[in-house]
Every structure is written in structure tokens, then in C-alpha cells.
Amino acid sequence: KITKFFRESIISSVAVRMPFIPRLASLLGLLSIIGSAGAFLPRPPVALLHGPSTRTSLKSSQGDTVTGTKFEETDEKKNPEKRPGHQVQGMPEVDPETAAKQERLREHQASCARLSWPEEIRGIMAQAGGFATLSTLHSKEGLEGYPLGSIVGFAVDDEGYPIFSFSGMSAHTKNVLVNPRASLCVTEPEFLGAADARTTVVGTMRILKGEERERAEEAYLKSHPNAYWVKFGDFTMFRMEELKEISFVGGFARAGSITPEEYSAASVDPCLGFAKPVMAHMNDDHGDSLKEYIRWIVGVDAELESVEMKRLDRFGFDCRVTQKGGSTGVLRVPFQGGEPVTERKDIKSAIVDLSKACAQRKAEAEAGAK
């Protein structure tokens, strides 16, 4: 029954069109691909397809039922293409018990306090020692206009603009000198797949000189302390500016965009500076406690193989949760009370409060079972 719960959760929330119901091989392949992203997605309501077809579909609700983020963004600035919701056709109804569990999980995750999208994107961009995919337009004869993807180191300046140190010999350097239009796709540090966050920034590359170059070099070396080549004479500092678009995917079925103005106005979450050692400590020494949080705070009663904290902010943390048998998803654990926690010493107290809440709920459940 547990396996059925997770499988039907995936099927009912993944937004993929499947024109032919009998294609079970395609469905099984889909499940294996998206298992890491959708294992804990609860089921949205049933809707009928428009038109003469008599097949039913499970249409997405208005929000990602794990994260609470909208599937169908109504703000045209964030969704200018007016992307529709996703559909999975021809899947059977789930039993009432499973549906009730899915609904409780959806309600809990939708109620969790979170960073705003601009804050989350600023945090991804501010990661130390970051590498990302820079896409430029080819300038090589015979390939003009074709995109070229390059893995490059990057940092950000005080305004959040990406800065780079490029060799004059690199193909991407030659490209931006001819056509400065480019995009940068950045993943969160713990990125493993579709369940994890990434952002793409589109803008114009500009060479930095004089004092601007000196400030950029300092910021780059702060993020990449071993990048001694920054001072080489054949390396040039660039900054991506005149941002045209900032798109964001926070996990499966959690996608949209923000404006450059929203990005510039946002700040990096204060917990980013100490999140890495805190998460490492919890994952190395308190794995059982993390499982307890998923069981008693989030409400997942399936047997779990592992739970790892992957992102920490002032409102709580996200965990990568692996069920016995291999299904994996990302779930949110909010701090008690919903108040922001911004100091490292207070994070410890907030985590202790979670453990106390777990103990209380466990005791209440045991008392009720007698």
C-alpha cells in the first residue's frame, strides 16, 4: 500500500501528456525518470478533457502540491507565455485512504513558510565557488549564430550581477566579443536532478576595466580563492548586465520567472553564510532526527531509507527524502511558530524545538493507540 501511495502520487501530479493510455512501457519509463522529483507529490483533483474524447484526465491543481508554488502563474509578468497546467490521462482513481494522506501532505507543504523566489534566486547566485553553464552565440565561421555552452566559474558583485574571468583563448570569450548576448544557467549547490532548483539569467556581457575590474577581481577571488589566473594579462573580467529575463525552476512543476527589478531588490538569506556546516552536522550525526521530523512534523508515515537536509533558510529547511525501495522526493520542514531564525545560535534552538514537537506528537499518538 505504501508503494502504491508513492506511485499514484507521482502519476497524479506529474504534468506529462500521454496520448495513448495502453503505453505502459512509456509510463514505467516516466516513473523511473521522475521518481526523484515527484515521489511525494500528492494527487490533484480529477477533471474531464475538453472535446469529444471520453477519456478522463488528472489535471494539475493551481499549485505544486509539495511546495505550494503555482502550476498556473496568473501574473502575466511571470508567465508571459500563459503556460497551462499539466495533465496525466487515463489514470485510475486512488483509494480514499491514500487520497486523504495525499491531501494532508499537500496542505502541510502549502502552509510552510518559505523564501520568496527573488530571495531564493539571489541565494543560488551567491553560492561560493560557483560554476555554471554559459551559453553564447558562435562566432566561428560556418557556425555563426549557433549556441555554444561552456562550463565557467562565476561570482556575483554587490548588486547580484554575475561576474567572470575569461581567458582570451576561450571560445566563449571570442563569442561575446563579437556578440555580447548570453545566458547563464546556475543550479543550487546540492543539485542532483529535476527536484532541485536552478535559475537562468539572460543579459549582455560587458568588459570591466580600471576600478570596476579591480572590484570585480576582488569579488571573484573571494568566491574562488584559488583562481590565481585572474591576475594574468590575457584574462579579462566580464559582467553580465542589462538583464532581460530571470527564469526559475524550484523543483518539478515549480517554474516561472521574476523581473530584474525584483531580483535587484531582494537580499541573500542571512542563513546562507552558515548553512553548509549546520547541514553537514545534521546529516552526519542526526539522520534519525531528520527522519523523525519527516514522520511527525511533515506527516509521512512510509518507511524511509534516508533523509538529508539539502537547503537551510530562516524559515526552515528542505530535505531529500528516500523511501525504502528507492523513490526520492524533496519535502519542507518548517521551524515551529513560523518566525524567521537568522542567527546560527538560534538555529540550534529551533532544531531542538522540532525534536520536542516530535516527542510530544509521538507520545500523543501512542496514547491514542492504547
Secondary structure as UniProt FT lines:
FT   HELIX           2..13
FT   TURN            21..22
FT   HELIX           24..38
FT   TURN            39..40
FT   STRAND          46..48
FT   STRAND          56..59
FT   TURN            65..67
FT   TURN            76..78
FT   TURN            80..81
FT   STRAND          87..89
FT   HELIX           96..111
FT   HELIX           117..125
FT   TURN            128..129
FT   STRAND          131..137
FT   TURN            141..142
FT   TURN            144..145
FT   STRAND          147..153
FT   STRAND          155..156
FT   TURN            158..159
FT   STRAND          162..167
FT   TURN            168..169
FT   HELIX           171..178
FT   STRAND          181..187
FT   TURN            189..190
FT   TURN            194..195
FT   STRAND          198..207
FT   HELIX           210..223
FT   TURN            225..226
FT   HELIX           228..231
FT   TURN            233..234
FT   STRAND          235..251
FT   TURN            252..253
FT   STRAND          254..258
FT   HELIX           260..265
FT   TURN            270..271
FT   HELIX           272..285
FT   HELIX           287..292
FT   HELIX           293..298
FT   STRAND          304..313
FT   TURN            314..315
FT   STRAND          316..323
FT   TURN            324..325
FT   STRAND          328..334
FT   HELIX           336..338
FT   HELIX           344..369
//
